[in-house]
Structure formats: structure tokens, C-alpha cells
Amino acid sequence: AQSVAQPEDQVNVAEGNPLTVKCTYSVSGNPYLFWYVQYPNRGLQFLLKYITGDNLVKGSYGFEAEFNKSQTSFHLKKPSALVSDSALYFCAVRAPGGGYNKLIFGAGTRLAVHP
Amino acid sequence: DADVTQTPRNRITKTGKRIMLECSQTKGHDRMYWYRQDPGLGLRLIYYSFDVKDINKGEISDGYSVSRQAQAKFSLSLESAIPNQTALYFCATSDLGTGKTGELFFGEGSRLTVL
């Protein structure tokens, strides 16, 4: 069965420092991987996805993520954090060939960026 | 105006009451979904619909029902609400054509409290 884990409930980082939000997955075959962000009182917004190709994926708001097949990870990164990046981040995974009814979300990681 | 609109945004009700959450979209997407978000559990799929005549149960459909009134409208009902249905509910859409590799578009959520 496919699954996704976000090992940190919360990540704290100072503004201007690099940030990493971790995600590991388990899926049969080559995974489709996604990151979504949820700002307070808002719905989830798509950040980026990995389907195939270059392992480093660039997305919205300066975020990027690196697909590492050997470590089954898809960590979200940003070189310089902003206070406005503070939000709840979700990693999601599904196996190829399925629809969005097969998309599995992680529990979420709350990112707090301090001035 | 939001592409995916949910009403009501907040609702407090009592155990045993019937509740309907409504979702409408202007994205022209065929596929619509209802998710439930609980702290520490991420998002879990309740029901999904790939077109007006197609309704499917998701991971946690017990205690819920849905109706796809039109391509743009997908409502979620709790026939007899219970306290453990207290949660944040999200409607989402995806495009049939790009649905296999595209992203989900979410409404802003409906916070339901069952006393």
C-alpha cells in the first residue's frame, strides 16, 4: 500500500535562513509526488510536482524539491525563508496509472519562520 | 471570485442534525472531490465524482453522502451528525484531461463543529 510520511510536526527557521521540510514515501512503481501549502483560513494551494525527469523540481514562491529515489524522499526546500512562508505544508503521493482518488496526503508540517 | 467556492465556511450544529456542505466551481472541471482534514492526519478522501453520473466512495465514506447536481456542483451531506465528524472539510476539483499529472484545486474549506 502506498503511504507518505512527514516526520516533523513543526519546523522552525529564522528569516533569511534556508529551510527544509521533509517527506518520505512508499509506493509501487515510480511515484507522482506533490507539495501543497495551506495558509491560515485558506484551502490548499499547489506548489510543485515531480512526475518524471530532472530530480530537482522548481515551484511557486521560490520553493524547490528534490526527488531521491534511493532514499524514497521528496524534501521541500527554499534557500532563504520569509516570514510569509509560515504555513502548513503537505506532501502527497500516488502511484502512476491511478487518478486523484489514489492520492495520499501526509499529515502536514507546520513551518514557522521567525523574524 | 474563487474558482472553487464552499458554503458555509463555518457551521456549528448539534448531534443528530442533518447538515449539507455545498461546493461549486467555475473551472469547468469534470472531477470533484470531498476531503476531510483533521490535525495530525492530513487530508482523507470522503467521496469523489468523475462526472455527473459517477459517484464513488473514498477512504472514509461512512456517515456521509454526496450529490452531484451538475458538473459545477457537488454537495456533501451528513444525515445525522456526530461529534467525531467535527473537522475541516475541503472540496477540490481536477481536470479530466490533465488529471493524471496535474494538480487539485481546493476550496477554502468548511469548518464544521458538531456539539
Interface residues (C-beta under 8 A of the other chain):
Chain A: D9 Y32 F34 Y36 N41 R42 G43 L44 Q45 F46 K49 I51 F90 G99 Y100 N101 L103 F105 G106 A107 G108
Chain B: V4 R31 Y33 G40 L41 G42 L43 R44 L45 Y48 F50 N56 G58 F90 A92 S94 G99 K100 T101 E103 L104 F105 F106 G107 E108 G109
